[in-house]
Amino acid sequence: MGLFVFLPLVLPLTALPIARLAEIHLHPRVATRLLSALAGVLALCSTVCLGLLVVVGTAQLPGNPLPDGWSDPEVRAAVPYDEIAGKAAIVALAGVAVGCTAATWRHHRVRRRAQHALAGLPDGELAVLSDDAPYAYALPGPRAAAGPGGAAPGRIVVSTAMLACLDDQERTALIAHEHAHLSARHHRFLLAVRLAARANPLLRPLRAAVAYTTERWADEEAARATGERTVVARAIGKAALVSRGTPTPTLAGFAASGPGPGPVPRRVAALLGPEPSAVRWPPMFTAVGLAVWAAAAGTLGSALSSANATVTLFLVLKAATPL
């Protein structure tokens, strides 16, 4: 098992360069899928290795229910610095469990409350709430109510204050933007990277990057649907000046960040430029290409390291367990 068990805990560092470069150089659809996949695999591998360390650490505690052979010196020798690492992993894994549970619970609680608030409104994709606070976001529906072709149902929630800030063309852009969030199921990507960041704090830059690329993805879909990139840019700028944001970071909104240095000015600038290329894999000998390969290598190394550590510890524990 050796040092391999620790590698997945730090290999997320290999994905940090691509988190920023993907926002700039990759199509937002490609960037969202790539970063979400990297974050999910890296988080899973690091959590698995924390679990392996917990097995070793728990076996050393007095009164543990594990077989006596699991606390033998031969088992502890399978992990370097087993006494410190094993006990620290117990605390770390408990923190991961609490963080992921809290994030998932909050996501579902907000969805339930929002769906309950819309219960009395007429059916349809667009739900307009009479509210002095300006906001707009996509609220995914329950999975069991999936429509034809497996399309995820949902509602576009907009306040009257937000609609009052926009003209007719800008309202059309807003609806197209939020419809893109629903049809592409962006809430799943946002929740996945949020859980990944709770599992390993080194993945927080990927969470922030996916929050941006999902909005850019919806921006481009809105621009394609309306045929007016400048109208979408203008609508985003107006909404950002007054928007209250979304109820939770795992729900996609029209202008989740306010004005000033940050995602909204970058989104507007991107819409005022040419449409991004849909190339799925960048040339290798470029900054973004090298970053993609580095992240892919780190993710593969993390998967192999966690698999090696799992198999090794399984064989050690099997040998130490009396028949």
C-alpha positions in Angstrom: 0.0 0.0 0.0 2.8 2.4 1.0 2.7 6.0 -0.1 0.2 5.2 -2.9 -2.6 5.7 -0.4 -1.6 9.3 0.1 -1.3 10.3 -3.6 -5.0 10.7 -4.3 -5.2 13.2 -1.5 -2.8 15.6 -3.3 -3.2 14.7 -7.0 -6.1 17.2 -7.3 -3.4 19.8 -7.5 -2.7 18.6 -11.1 -6.2 19.8 -12.1 -5.8 23.4 -10.9 -4.2 24.8 -14.1 -7.0 23.5 -16.3 -9.7 25.0 -13.9 -8.7 28.5 -15.1 -7.6 27.8 -18.6 -10.7 25.8 -19.5 -12.9 28.9 -18.7 -10.9 30.9 -21.3 -10.0 28.5 -24.1 -12.6 25.7 -24.1 -16.2 25.8 -25.2 -18.2 26.2 -22.0 -20.1 22.9 -22.7 -16.9 21.0 -23.1 -15.3 22.7 -20.1 -18.3 22.0 -17.8 -18.3 18.3 -18.7 -14.5 17.9 -18.4 -14.1 19.8 -15.1 -17.1 18.0 -13.6 -15.7 14.6 -14.6 -12.2 15.4 -13.3 -13.6 16.7 -10.0 -15.9 13.7 -9.5 -13.2 11.1 -10.1 -10.5 12.9 -8.0 -13.0 13.4 -5.1 -14.0 9.7 -5.2 -10.4 8.5 -5.2 -9.4 10.7 -2.3 -12.4 9.7 -0.3 -11.7 6.0 -1.0 -8.1 6.5 0.3 -9.4 8.3 3.4 -11.6 5.3 4.0 -8.6 2.9 3.7 -6.7 5.0 6.2 -9.7 5.0 8.6 -9.7 1.2 8.5 -6.1 1.2 9.8 -6.7 4.0 12.3 -9.9 2.4 13.6 -8.2 -0.9 14.1 -5.8 0.8 16.6 -8.6 2.1 18.9 -9.4 0.2 22.0 -12.7 -1.6 21.9 -13.1 -1.5 18.2 -15.4 -4.2 16.7 -12.9 -5.2 14.0 -11.1 -8.6 14.0 -8.1 -8.6 16.3 -5.8 -9.4 13.4 -6.5 -6.0 11.8 -4.5 -4.3 14.6 -1.4 -6.5 14.2 1.9 -4.8 13.5 2.0 -6.4 10.1 -1.3 -4.6 9.1 -0.2 -1.3 10.5 3.1 -1.6 8.6 1.2 -1.5 5.3 0.7 2.3 5.8 3.5 4.7 6.5 3.0 6.8 9.6 0.0 4.7 10.3 -0.6 5.9 13.9 -0.9 9.6 12.9 -2.4 9.2 9.4 -5.0 6.6 10.5 -6.4 8.7 13.4 -6.3 11.9 11.4 -8.2 10.2 8.6 -11.1 9.4 11.0 -11.6 13.1 11.6 -11.1 14.0 7.9 -13.6 11.4 6.7 -16.1 12.5 9.3 -15.8 16.0 8.1 -16.3 14.9 4.5 -19.4 13.0 5.4 -20.9 15.9 7.4 -20.0 18.4 4.6 -21.5 16.4 1.8 -24.6 15.5 3.7 -25.2 19.1 4.7 -24.7 20.3 1.0 -27.1 17.6 -0.3 -29.7 18.3 2.4 -29.6 22.0 1.7 -29.9 21.5 -2.0 -33.0 19.3 -1.7 -34.5 21.4 1.1 -34.3 24.5 -1.1 -35.8 22.6 -4.1 -38.7 21.4 -2.0 -39.4 24.8 -0.6 -39.3 26.4 -4.0 -41.6 23.8 -5.5 -44.0 24.2 -2.6 -44.1 28.0 -3.2 -45.0 27.4 -6.9 -47.7 24.8 -6.1 -50.5 27.3 -6.5 -49.3 28.8 -9.8 -50.6 27.8 -13.3 -48.8 24.9 -14.9 -46.0 25.7 -17.4 -42.3 26.2 -17.6 -42.4 29.8 -16.7 -43.4 30.8 -13.1 -43.6 34.5 -12.3 -43.7 35.4 -8.7 -44.9 38.8 -7.5 -41.8 39.9 -5.5 -40.0 43.2 -5.1 -36.7 41.4 -5.0 -35.3 40.8 -8.5 -34.2 37.3 -9.3 -34.3 34.5 -11.9 -33.2 30.9 -11.7 -33.9 27.5 -13.0 -35.7 25.1 -10.6 -35.3 21.4 -11.7 -38.3 19.2 -11.2 -38.4 15.7 -9.6 -36.7 13.0 -11.5 -39.8 10.8 -11.4 -41.7 13.3 -13.5 -39.3 13.2 -16.4 -40.9 14.1 -19.7 -40.7 12.5 -23.1 -37.3 11.4 -24.2 -36.0 11.6 -20.6 -36.0 15.4 -20.6 -35.7 16.7 -17.0 -38.8 18.8 -16.1 -38.5 22.0 -14.2 -39.7 25.6 -13.9 -38.1 28.9 -14.8 -38.7 31.1 -11.7 -38.7 34.8 -12.3 -39.8 37.7 -10.1 -41.9 40.6 -11.3 -39.1 42.9 -10.2 -36.6 41.2 -12.5 -39.0 41.3 -15.5 -39.6 45.0 -14.9 -35.8 45.6 -15.3 -35.7 44.1 -18.8 -37.3 44.9 -22.2 -39.0 42.3 -24.3 -35.9 41.1 -26.1 -34.0 40.8 -22.9 -36.8 38.9 -21.3 -36.7 36.5 -24.2 -32.9 36.1 -23.6 -33.5 35.4 -19.9 -36.1 32.7 -20.7 -33.7 31.1 -23.2 -30.8 31.2 -20.7 -32.8 29.5 -18.0 -34.3 27.0 -20.4 -30.7 26.0 -21.3 -30.0 25.4 -17.6 -33.0 23.1 -17.4 -32.5 21.2 -20.6 -28.7 20.6 -20.0 -29.4 19.7 -16.3 -26.8 22.1 -15.1 -27.9 21.6 -11.5 -26.3 18.1 -11.6 -22.9 19.5 -12.6 -23.1 22.2 -9.9 -24.1 19.7 -7.2 -21.4 17.2 -8.2 -18.6 19.7 -8.1 -19.9 21.2 -4.8 -19.8 17.7 -3.3 -16.4 17.1 -4.8 -15.1 20.3 -3.2 -16.5 19.2 0.2 -14.7 15.9 -0.2 -11.4 17.5 -1.1 -10.8 21.3 -0.5 -8.1 21.2 -3.3 -11.0 20.9 -5.8 -12.6 24.2 -4.9 -11.2 26.0 -8.0 -12.9 23.4 -10.1 -16.2 24.2 -8.3 -15.8 27.9 -9.1 -14.9 27.2 -12.7 -17.9 25.0 -13.3 -20.2 27.6 -11.7 -18.8 30.0 -14.4 -18.8 27.6 -17.3 -22.4 26.5 -16.8 -23.5 30.1 -17.0 -21.4 30.6 -20.1 -22.9 27.5 -21.6 -26.4 28.9 -21.0 -25.3 32.3 -22.3 -24.2 30.7 -25.6 -27.4 28.7 -25.9 -29.5 31.9 -25.3 -27.4 33.7 -27.9 -28.0 30.9 -30.4 -31.7 30.8 -29.7 -32.2 34.5 -29.9 -29.6 35.2 -32.6 -28.6 38.3 -30.7 -25.4 38.1 -28.6 -25.5 41.7 -27.7 -29.0 41.5 -26.3 -28.0 38.6 -24.1 -25.0 40.5 -22.9 -27.1 43.6 -22.2 -29.7 41.5 -20.3 -27.0 39.9 -18.1 -25.5 43.3 -17.3 -28.8 44.7 -16.3 -29.7 41.7 -14.2 -26.4 41.7 -12.4 -26.9 45.3 -11.2 -30.1 44.3 -9.3 -30.1 40.5 -8.9 -30.3 38.8 -5.6 -28.9 35.6 -6.9 -30.1 32.1 -6.4 -31.4 30.3 -3.2 -28.5 27.9 -3.3 -25.2 27.6 -5.3 -26.4 24.3 -6.8 -29.2 26.1 -8.6 -28.3 28.0 -11.8 -29.3 31.6 -12.0 -29.3 34.3 -14.7 -26.9 36.7 -12.9 -25.6 35.0 -9.7 -22.8 37.4 -9.2 -23.0 41.1 -8.9 -21.1 43.7 -11.0 -17.4 44.5 -10.6 -14.4 42.3 -11.1 -15.8 38.8 -11.4 -17.8 36.3 -13.6 -20.5 38.7 -14.9 -18.1 41.2 -16.6 -16.3 38.2 -18.1 -19.5 36.7 -19.4 -20.5 40.0 -21.0 -17.1 40.4 -22.6 -17.3 36.9 -24.0 -20.7 37.5 -25.5 -19.5 40.7 -27.1 -16.8 38.6 -28.8 -17.0 35.8 -31.4 -18.8 32.5 -30.7 -16.4 30.0 -29.0 -15.0 27.1 -31.0 -16.7 23.8 -30.4 -13.4 21.8 -30.5 -13.6 19.0 -28.0 -9.9 18.4 -27.3 -7.3 21.2 -27.6 -4.0 20.7 -29.4 -1.5 19.1 -27.0 1.4 21.7 -27.4 -0.6 24.6 -26.1 -1.1 25.9 -22.5 -4.6 24.5 -22.3 -3.7 21.3 -24.1 -0.8 20.6 -21.6 -3.1 21.5 -18.7 -5.7 19.0 -19.9 -3.2 16.2 -20.3 -1.7 17.0 -16.9 -5.1 16.9 -15.3 -5.9 13.6 -17.1 -2.6 12.1 -16.0 -3.2 13.2 -12.4 -6.7 11.7 -12.5 -5.5 8.4 -13.9 -2.7 8.3 -11.4 -5.2 9.0 -8.6 -7.5 6.1 -9.9 -4.6 3.7 -10.1 -3.2 4.7 -6.7 -6.5 4.2 -5.0 -7.1 0.9 -6.7 -3.6 -0.3 -5.8 -4.1 0.8 -2.2 -7.5 -0.9 -2.0 -6.3 -4.2 -3.4 -3.2 -4.2 -1.2 -5.1 -3.5 2.0 -7.7 -6.0 1.1 -5.0 -8.7 0.7 -3.3 -7.7 3.9 -6.5 -7.7 5.9 -7.5 -11.1 4.3 -4.2 -12.6 5.4 -4.5 -11.2 8.9 -8.1 -12.3 9.4 -8.4 -15.8 11.0 -10.6 -18.2 9.2 
